[in-house]
Amino acid sequence: MKSFLLFFSGILAGFYLSWPGILFTKNWKCFNDIIVKSSEDKISIKAMLEISPSYLIKNKNQKMSSKLRIVADACFR
């Protein structure tokens, strides 16, 4: 149990260090809005500015984790 608690707190600390805005509800609303709009093919300018050119060039085989990282960077940083 102690090791699970240590592991879980390490994951939370890593998320907070990577994305300090992850604790604010305003940023989660931004995250949800981008997810909803991307399903409707209406991506916001803020999310498009976070996308690196290499991502656009290599757009064929993108994993879900890389897409999630880009959306999280747009809202939580």
N, C-alpha and C positions, 0 to 999 in steps of 0.2 A: 504494500500500500504506500509505503514511504517513497519507493522508487517511482511509482506511478505519479504521485503528487509532484515530485521533483521534475519528472519528464514533462508533465502538463504545464507546470509553471515556466519551464524553459521554452516551451513552444509559445506560450503567451508573451513572454518577454521578447522572443525573437520577432513575433508579429508586431509588437509595439515599437521595437527598434527600427524595423523596416518601414512600417507605416504608422507614424505617431498619431495620425488622425483617426485611427480605427475605433477609438472610444467614443467619438461624437456621433450623435444621431443624424446630424445634418449631412455628414459624409456618407452614412449608410443610405440615406435617401438618394444621394447622388449616385451611389453604386447601383441601387435598385432601378433608378431611372435609366441608367445606361444599359442595363441588362434588358429592360422592357423595350427600350427604343431600338436596341440592336436586333431584337427578334422581329421588329417591324421594319427593319432596314433603314432606320432613321438614327444615325449615330451622331452624337453631339460633337461640336468643334473641340471641346476640351479633351474628349477621348481621342480624337484624331490627332491632336497635337502631341499626345503622349506616345504615339506609335513611332517606332524608329524606322528609318528607311530600309534597313535590312529585313525587318518584319514584312514590309510590303513586297520586297523582291522575292523573298522565300515563302510566299503565302500559301504554297501548295499543301504542306503537311504540318499544320500547326496543331499542337496539342491543346487540350482544354486548359491545362495549367498555365501555358504561356498567354492565352487569351485572358484568363482570370488575373494574371499578374499585371497586364496592361491596364485593365479596367480598375484594379485596386490602386495602381500607381496614379491614375488620373484623379481618383477621389480621396485617397487617404494620405497623400503627401502634401 
